[in-house]
Amino acid sequence: MRRSVQFQSPDQVEAGAAAGGRAGSARQQETLRTEFGFELPRGYVDESGTVHRTGVMRLATARDELVPLRDDRVRENSAYLSVVLISRVVTRIGTVEDIHPGVIEDLFASDLAFLQDFYRRINAEGHTRAAVTCPSCDEEFAVNLAGGRLGES
């Protein structure tokens, strides 16, 4: 299911109110991106031996983060939380659209780690960059707090 949400920034709401609430060409709408494509480092191997590497993950809802906490598998082993959570937000891997914890369990460890990092990236405003200032030279720059892909420095 592809979903986009239209929203207005506070500046746009004020501009619309100042114009008498009329919708005009000056009013711009932004699209909230709710689905993100990805490519697994190794790929999911299905029962027939087909390797699926591309997929789609949607933004998590509060329910996505709360429901797994009631799962008996998570209660018995807290490490299972990420498996259940990732299975709720991944909507497709290759041609596989029935994503459940069993599919996520069958991923290679590097692919699960990739999806966990991807989840953090898209659910934290779409990025993991932070503005910092060098204490020596006072130069400002951005750093990626999540790091890069495996093997990158």
C-alpha positions in Angstrom: 0.0 0.0 0.0 1.5 3.3 -1.1 0.5 6.3 1.0 1.3 10.0 0.9 0.0 12.6 3.3 -0.4 16.2 2.4 0.3 18.7 5.2 0.9 22.4 5.6 3.8 24.0 7.4 2.8 26.6 10.1 4.0 29.3 7.7 1.6 28.0 5.0 -1.3 27.9 7.5 -0.6 31.6 8.5 -0.4 32.6 4.9 -3.7 30.9 4.1 -5.4 32.7 7.0 -3.9 36.0 6.0 -5.3 35.6 2.5 -8.8 35.0 4.0 -8.4 31.2 4.0 -8.5 31.0 0.2 -6.5 28.2 -1.4 -4.3 29.9 -4.0 -1.3 29.2 -6.1 0.9 30.8 -3.4 0.0 28.0 -1.0 2.4 25.1 -1.5 1.7 21.7 -0.2 4.5 19.3 0.9 4.3 15.6 0.5 5.2 13.5 3.6 7.2 10.5 2.4 6.0 7.4 4.2 7.7 4.6 2.2 11.4 4.1 1.5 13.0 1.7 -0.9 16.1 -0.2 0.1 18.6 -2.8 -1.2 19.8 -5.6 1.1 23.5 -6.2 1.2 23.1 -10.0 0.7 19.4 -10.6 0.1 16.6 -12.8 1.3 16.6 -16.3 0.0 13.1 -17.8 -0.3 12.1 -21.5 -0.2 12.7 -21.9 -4.0 16.2 -20.4 -3.7 15.4 -17.1 -5.3 17.4 -14.2 -3.9 15.4 -11.0 -3.2 17.5 -7.8 -2.6 15.2 -4.8 -3.1 12.4 -3.9 -0.8 10.2 -1.2 0.8 10.0 -0.1 4.4 7.3 2.3 5.7 7.5 4.7 8.5 6.6 3.2 11.9 3.6 4.1 13.9 3.2 4.2 17.7 1.3 1.0 17.4 4.2 -0.7 15.5 6.4 0.0 18.5 3.9 -1.0 21.2 2.3 -4.2 19.8 5.6 -6.2 19.8 5.9 -5.5 23.5 2.9 -7.8 24.1 4.3 -10.6 22.0 5.3 -13.7 24.1 8.4 -14.2 22.0 9.6 -10.7 22.9 8.7 -11.2 26.6 10.8 -14.4 26.6 13.7 -12.9 24.7 14.0 -9.1 24.4 16.4 -9.4 21.4 13.4 -10.7 19.4 11.8 -7.2 19.6 13.7 -6.0 16.5 12.6 -9.1 14.5 8.9 -8.4 15.2 9.2 -4.7 14.8 11.0 -4.9 11.4 8.4 -7.5 10.2 5.7 -4.9 10.9 7.3 -2.1 8.8 8.8 -3.9 5.9 6.1 -4.2 3.3 8.0 -6.0 0.6 11.2 -7.8 -0.1 11.6 -8.5 -3.8 8.3 -10.2 -4.9 7.6 -11.4 -1.3 4.8 -9.2 0.1 3.8 -11.4 3.1 6.4 -10.2 5.5 6.2 -11.8 8.9 8.7 -12.6 11.7 9.6 -15.9 10.0 10.8 -14.1 6.9 12.9 -11.7 9.0 14.4 -14.6 11.0 15.6 -16.1 7.7 17.6 -13.0 6.7 21.4 -13.1 7.0 22.7 -11.2 10.0 24.2 -8.5 7.9 20.8 -7.9 6.2 19.0 -7.7 9.6 21.6 -5.2 10.9 21.1 -3.2 7.7 17.3 -3.1 8.2 17.7 -2.1 11.9 19.9 0.8 10.8 17.6 1.7 8.0 14.7 1.8 10.4 16.5 4.2 12.7 17.4 6.4 9.8 13.9 6.8 8.3 12.1 7.1 11.6 14.4 9.9 13.0 13.2 12.6 10.6 14.7 10.7 7.6 18.3 11.2 8.6 20.8 10.7 11.4 22.9 13.8 10.8 23.9 16.2 13.6 25.4 19.7 13.5 28.6 19.9 15.4 31.3 22.5 16.0 35.0 21.7 16.1 36.4 22.7 19.5 39.8 23.6 18.0 38.8 25.7 15.0 35.1 26.5 15.6 34.2 25.3 12.1 30.6 23.9 11.9 29.9 20.7 10.0 27.5 17.8 10.0 28.3 14.2 11.1 26.3 11.1 10.4 25.7 9.5 13.8 24.6 6.2 12.4 27.8 5.6 10.3 27.9 4.2 6.9 27.3 0.8 5.4 29.5 -2.2 6.3 33.1 -1.7 5.3 32.9 2.0 5.0 34.9 4.3 7.3 
